[in-house]
Amino acid sequence: MAFVVRELAGKMDLKTFIYLPEKIHKNHEQWVPPLYMDEWSYFNPLKNKAFSNCLTTMALAWNGDTPVGRIMGIINPHYNEVHLERNARFCFLECYKDIEIARALLDYIGSWAKAKGMIKLVGPLGFSDKDPQGCKIDGHDEPVAITTNTNFPWMKDFYEELGFQKEVDLVSYKIIMPEKIPEYIERISKRVIQSNGYTLHQFTGRRKLYPWIVPVFRLVNETFVNIYGFAPLDEKEMEELAKRYIPILDPRFVKVVTNVDGEVIAFVVSIPELSPGIKRARGRMMPFGWVHILRASRKTKMLTLLLGAIKEPYRGLGLDSLLGLRLLESAKKAEMEFIDSHLILENNTRMRAEVERIDGKVYKKFRIFFKEL
């Protein structure tokens, strides 16, 4: 059967694009819908600054008048220039279990990218590594963490049958809350503060987080420069990300460290896992979806790490132990049972070693694929 792929043409097509996955995943036990209010903003070029920095295309696959799949293509000229690449990205690929739908969608993005002078297609990968990325290839029965992809196990087979190869893998660790925090972490943490005059900032309200948004993201720009897929954020994008995530952040699980000059030198951001509440709300905040999400944040036993960084000159001085200790203390006080590390690049040996020092175990794996055009 020949499927027709067409670029979006108006608001009705965008609505179809946004809501199609909940039909495809209707009987998928592990799938969690997005927050649709956020989706409408994310896919709006007037509200998402990332569109202005990239070339994009969004398309639907049709079987007659029935939508059967979707995909988005992205080219980031600045990223390609900095990294000496001619890559296009694909993301938000969803389709029914028919490899010909996936073929049609990926061929569409490949042709679009080739016409723009690109020579390689990589994905699933969005505007930056802050978007959901990778195809889940292991851990399909494990709890879903917010901002990570959930796909059917057969999607990996589709990519491979269509000629895609491994670009890089990402792993998620499960860290069981220890009965007692290791003494070496306590010792290192005290020494770090006492010896260097650093200040650890902990928070009790979301409003108190706002002044730290730009300094924290500036540190992200500085420290993530060599992270695969990362594109630096301008201040407009920082503000947009803040609007997306601050409403769901729990101040108890945000920690920031400054030096004697008041400069942000390290931070960690994590949240109580909201996926069960979002699933029960079917991704809709109104009229009562927010109640389910709020209840989930109070009842969950899983904490998800979202983001963290340490300024280069301050690495290896124990700041990771300091942040880890205070986060563990807050998690224990909140009666969390385990922490999801979120996605860590397989070759990020430093980060992986830190997680494994506190007995973290890999329990989910994601893959970014590539194909030469």
C-alpha positions, 0 to 999 in steps of 0.5 A: 500500500502506498502512503502519501506524506504531506507537509502540515498545512494549517491548524487542523493538520497541526492538531492532527499531528499533536493528537495522533500519538494517543490513537497509535498508543491507545493500547500501549500500557507504558505510553504516557501522553505529553502535556498538550498545553505544552505541545501547542506552545512547543510546535508554535514558531511564534512561541518556540524560539528554536524554530527561528534558528533552524530549518524545519518541516513537519509532515503527516502520513495518510492512508486516504483520509486517515492519518497513520503517522507523523514526523518532524525534520530539523536542520540547525545550520549553526550547529552544523557549522560549529561541528563541521557537519551536514546533518539533518535530524528527525524527531517525533516519529510516530506510526502504526505497526507497518514498516511502509509508513515509517519508510514513507515518513523517513524517506520524506525527511531524507529527500527534504534534507538532501535537497537542503544539501545535507548528507546524513540523517540522525535521530530521534533527536529534536532541537537540542538534547533537552527534547525527548531523544532516542528510540528506547531499545531496552527497559520497555517494562520499566516506569516511564520518566518525564521528557523521555521517549516511549516507543513500541519495541518493534520501532528499533527493528523498523530503523534497522530494516530501513538501513539505519545504524547506531550513532550513539546510545544513552542509558538511564540508571536506577538509584535505590535510596540508601538506608544510610548516606555513605560517610565519605560523601558527608566528609567530602561535602563538609570539606568542600564548603568549609575550605572554599567558601562556597554557598549552597542555595536550597529553595522553598518556593518556585518564585525564588527560582526565577532569578537563577534561570539565566545564570543556570542556563548560561552554565549549561551553555558553557559546560554542555558545549561538547555534549552530543546534539546540544545547541546553545540557548539564547536568553529567549530560549532560556525563558521559554524553557523556564516557562515550560518547566518551572510550573512542574518543578519542586523547589526542594529538589533544586540545588545551586552552588555559588562561589565567593563572587556569587557566580553559579558554579554548579547545580542540579535540578530534579523533579518528583516523577509526574508520569502517572498523573499525566497519564491519568489526566490524559495529558490535559490540564483542564478541567481537572487534569491538574488535580491528577498531576498534583496528586501524582507529585505528592504520591510518587516514590520516584525522583527524576534528574533533569539537569545538572552541571559543574563549571570546568575549573571546579570539577573534581573538587567534591561539588558533585558529592555536595549536590548529591548529598543534599539531593539524597537528603531531600529525597529521603525526607520526601520518602522517595524510594529511587531516583532515575538518572535521566539520559546519560550518554554511554561515553560520558564516563565521568558521569556514569562513574559518579552514578555507579559509585552510589550503586546506580544500575542501568535499567533503560537504554535509548539509541540515536540512529543515523543513515547516510543520504 
